[in-house]
Amino acid sequence: MNGANKKGAVTLEACVSVLLFLVLMLLLSSVFVIFMAQNATAHALLQTSESLSLDVHSTEKFYVDGIGTLEQKFGELINKLCGSAKKNPYFVSNDKWYTKGNAEVASAAKNRFIGFITGGDSDGIAATDAADKYLKNLNIVNGIEGVNFSSSFVAQDTLYVVLEYELEYDFNIWNLGTIEVKQRTCSKLWK
C-alpha cells in the first residue's frame, strides 16, 4: 500500500471509531438518565408511602370528634408547631382517604408524591407545575400526567402504593420506544 492509501484508510478508521464512540456515549448517557429517574421516583414513592401511613394515626388520634378532649388539644398544639393541611396539603391530610376506596387512595398518593418529588418548595398549582417540569426533565412521558397511581389500595391495614409511568430514552437514535416502569411500596398503617 502506498502512502496516500494509508492516510485514507486511517481517516476512514478514525471516522468509524469516533462515530461508534459517540453512539456508545449517547446510549450510556440515556442509561444514566433512566437510572436517575427511577431512583428519584423510587425515593419519592417510599417517602410518600411512609408519610401516608402516618395520616391514619394523626387523623384518628388528633382529629377526634368532641370538644375539649386531651387528644384534640394535643392535636391542635402539634398543628400549630408543625403545620396543618391548610398550609400544605401535599404533606398533611385530615381526610380519611384510607376508608373511601381505591380512587381516594390514588389521589392522596399522587398529591403526596407531588409534595415529595418537589421537595416541598411550593404548594398549590406551583407544586404541580414544578413536579411536571421535574418529571419531564427526567424523561417521564407526559410529566405529572404520565404518572399513574390507580393501582394503589389499602388491604388489611397495609397501604400499597403502586406507581406506573413510561420513560423515554434521552437520545432515542433508533426509535427504541419507551420503557414501562412499575414501582411498588407498602407500609403498615399506624392505627
Secondary structure, DSSP 8 states (H G I E B T S, - for coil): --HHHHHHHHHHHHHHHHHHHHHHHHHHHHHHHHHHHHHHHHHHHHHHHHHHHHHHHHHHHHS-SSSS-HHHHHHHHHHHHH--TTT-TTT---S-GGGT-HHHHHHHHHHHHHHHHTTTS--THHHHHHHHHHHHHTTBTTGGGG-B-TT-EEETTEEEEEEEEEEE-SS-TT---EEEEEEEEEEE---
